[in-house]
Amino acid sequence: MAAPSPRSSPLPEAAAAASRDKLVGVAIAAARRQVAQALRSRGLDTPELDARLLVGHALGLDHSALAAQSDRRLTTAEAGTVAALATRRLAHEPVARILGRKEFWGLPLRLNADTLVPRPETETVVEAALAALAGKGLTSQALRIADLGTGSGALLLALLSELPSAHGIGTDISLAALACARDNAVSNSLAGRASFVACNYATALQGPIDLLVANPPYIAQGEIAALAPEVRDFDPSRALDGGPDGLAGYRAIAADARRLLGRDGVLVVELGFGQVEAVTGLFAAAGLAPAAPKHDLSDIARAAIFEGRP
């Protein structure tokens, strides 16, 4: 089980205060360098990018405004805000969690404690789904899409943004996640074609559905403790825990997939490392026809693709 999110615990106030004192009266550009150096010394990835995002967020400045005001000196209040955000990142809280947002498929998405931070590799699922639909000549049709375990709505909204005639439904067992997904649908002008329902995967849905997508939890329980702290300590445990073998979510989806998929229906699920054979076997046993998986930019089989059988 993932540890409780540090967002619910007090920040290390002494460390934040010390950092604040070092930043008071410092120019914005120098403050960015100080934050980047602190992150680099902790061994965090992309320290310069993180520093720019954190300082910009603290001051309410975008990239161009940061450059234009690079010589302006921080007030005591501003230094305190920058130090507090930097302290959170030094505790391995992901930048997306600190900012409360993440871009996915070019869409700005809000996050909350009940939603997984969308990963770039998950865009492979979107690519695979669009390619499968294009291969059937369906991309201009009035398709019905379902995103099972929608979280922030990332997969559903990305697909709706590319399929202007489609309508979709996102499911999740978390009401807080569904509220976040609804907000994201509104902010991305997709609310008119998206609806959301509370249920476990597809248990409340009826077919036929043209496209089923999902990024189920796929980490085996015994491997969660070894995950990077940014994931283990901050992503919701239900979005990580795939049961003893990491396949519990796939089994749940497979139980309903044949019932739901229309005649030309397609199902695409994200895969964890090394899971392609096991997942393919589960859905083939459920009566679906597998296609070749799609690999991500690291050449990992990331999206498994299936079609309903007549």
N, C-alpha and C positions, 0 to 999 in steps of 0.2 A: 504494500500500500504506500502511496506517495505521502511524504511528510506534509504536515499542514503548511499552507502557503505562508512565507514570511510576511506577506502583505497584511496578514491579520495580527502580526506581532510588532512591538515597538521597534523602530529603527535603532541601530547602535548610536545613541544620541551623542555620546562623547566623541566618537570618531567623526560624526557628521559636523559637530561643533568645531572640532579641530580643523577639518577641511574648510569649513566656512571662514574661519579666521584667516586662513592662508589665501583666500580668494577675495576678501574685501579690498576694494580699490584696485584690483588687478584688471587689466584690459581684457576684453572679451576673447581676443585671439590668444592671449597668454593663458587665460582660464581654460580654453579648449585644450591647449598643449598640456597643462597640468593634469587635467582629467584624463587625457589620453595616456600620459605617462603612468598615472596610477593604475589604469586598466591594464596597460602593457606589463607592468611589474607583477600583476596578479596572474599573468598568462592568459588573459582573455583574448578571444579572436576579435579582429577588426576594431582595435581600440580607437583609431582616429575617426572612423565612421560613427562608432557609438558615442564618442565625445561630442561630435558635431550634432548628432540627433538629440542628445540629452541637454546640451547647453541651449540649443535652439528651442527645445520644448520648454525648458525652464524660463526662458526669456520671452517666449512667444514670437520668435523670429524664424523665418525660413532661411534657406541657404544663402540667398542673395542679400538678405537683410543682415545676416551674421557677418558677411564680408564687408558690407557697407559700414557697419558699426564696430568693426574689429578693434578700433582704438578706444572705444568708449569703456569707461571703468565701471565695474560692478558695484552696486550699492550693497549695503549689509544684507538687506532682504533678498536681493538677487543672488548674492553669494551663498546664502543659506539654502535657497531653493536648488541651486546647482549642486551644492555639496550633498544635499539629501538625496537627489537623484543618482549622483555618482556613487554614494554609499550603497544604495539599493543594487546598482549594477555590480559593484564589487562583491556583493553577497550572492552573485550569480543570477539575480532576477533578470530575465530576458528584457531587452530593450522594448520589444513589442508589448510586454506586460506593463512596463513602466509608462509607456506612451498611451497604452490602452487601444492600440490600433495596429493593423498590419495590412499591407497591400497583397492581394492575391489576384492573379490574372488581370492585373491593371485596375482592380476595384479596391477602393479603400474600405476596409472592414473594421468595425469596432469589435473589441474583445471584452470578455469578462471572466471571472474566476471559473465559470462552468464551461468555457469553450477552449478547445485546443488552439494553439497558435498555428495558423496554416503554414505548411512547409512548401518551399519551392518545388520539391519533388512530387507533391500531390498534384501539381498542374499536369503531370503525366496522365492522370486519370481523365482530366478534361480533354487533353489531346487525343487520347485513345477513344473516348466516347464520340467526339466529333468526327474522327476518322471513320469509325464504324458506321455512324449514321450516314456520312457522305458516301460510303461504299454501297449503301442501300438506296441512295437517292432520296433520303428522308429529311435533309436539313431544312427544307423550306416548308415542311408539313406542320400541321397543328399537333405537335407531339405532346404526350403526357409524360412528364419526368418525375421521378421520385429519388430523393437523396436521403438515405437511411442513416440516421445518426448525424444530423446535419450540422450540429455545433453552431458555429458562427454563420452558417449558410454558404460557406465558401464554394463548394462544388455546385450547388444548385444555382446560385446567382451567377457564377462564371458561365455555366451552360446557358442560362436564360439570356445572358448578355450577347451570346453568339447565335442564339436560335430565336429570332424575334417573333415567330408564330407559335412557340411552345409555351405551355403552362407547366408549373411544377409544384410539388409538395415536398416539404422537408419534415422529417420526423426526428424526435429526440425524446428521451425519458426525462430530461431536465427542462423544467419550465423556464429557468433563468437563461439557458442556452437558446430556447425558442424565442424568448423575448429579444435577445441579442440578434438572432437571425432576422426577426421581423424588422427591427430597427435598421439593419443593414439593407434589407430589401427596399425600405422606404428611402434611405439616403442615396441608394443607387438607382432610384426611379424604376424599380422592378416589382414593387408591391402589388401592382395590378395583375401580375401573372404568377405570383408566388403565394402559397398558403402553407400553414404549418400546423402540425398536430402532435400531441403528446402521446407517444406509444413506444414500445420496444421494437426497434427496427421497422418491420412492415406489418406488424400484427393488426393494426387498425385500417390497413389499406385494402382496396378492392381493385382488381384488374379491369380491363387490360391496361398495362403500362408499357410505353414504348421504350423507355430508358430507365434502368435502375442503376444508381451509382452509390458507392459507399466507401468510406475510409474507416473501417471498424478498428477497435483496439486490437493490436496484434502482438503485443509484447507478452511473452510467457511470464507468469507471476514470479518465477525464480530469478528472472533477469532484470526486474525493475530496479532493484537496489543498485545495480551497476550502471544505470543510465547516467548521463551527464546531469549535474544538479539543475541546470536550466530546465530540463525536461522532468526529471524525477520529483523535484520539489515545487514546481510551479504549474505544470499541466495537470488538469483534473485526473485523478487516478482511474476513473471509469473510462476515460478516453485512451488509456494506456494498457490496462489490464485485460489481456486476451485469454485469461484462464490458464490452467496448468501447461498447456502446449501452445498457447497463443492463437488458437483456432476457434475459440468459443463464438466469437462474433460471426465468423464465416458460416459456422453450422446454423446459427439462428437465421441468417439471411437465406441460406440454401433451402431451409425448410419451407419458405414462402415464395421463393423466386419462380419456380415453375408455374405455380398458381397465378402469379401476378403478370408475368411477361406476356405481351401480345404475340401474335404470330411472327411478326418481324422484329420482336423485341430484343434488346441488347442489355446485358448487365456488365458493368465494369467495376471492379473493386481494387482498392490499393493493396499492395502486398508488402509485407516485411521481408527483410533479407532472407533468402533461402527458402521462401514459403511457396514458390510457384507450383511445385509438384503436389504438395499436400492440398493446397487450395483447389487446384485443378481437379484433383481426385474427388474432393467433396462435392463440387458443383456438377461434375460429370455423373456422379452417383445419383444426384438429385434430378437428372434428366436434361441437363443443359449441355450444349455442344461447345467445347472450348475452341478458341482461336489462339493464334500465337500471341504471347504476352508482349506488352510494350515496355521497353527499357527506358530508364531515366538517363540524365546526362552523365551519371557515373557508371553507366552500363549495367545497372542493377535492374532485374525484372521487377518493375514497380506497379504495373497495372495488368490484372488478369481480365480477359475479355471472353464473354460467353453469349451464346444465342439460345433462344428457346427453340425447342424441337416441336414440330407439328404434332 
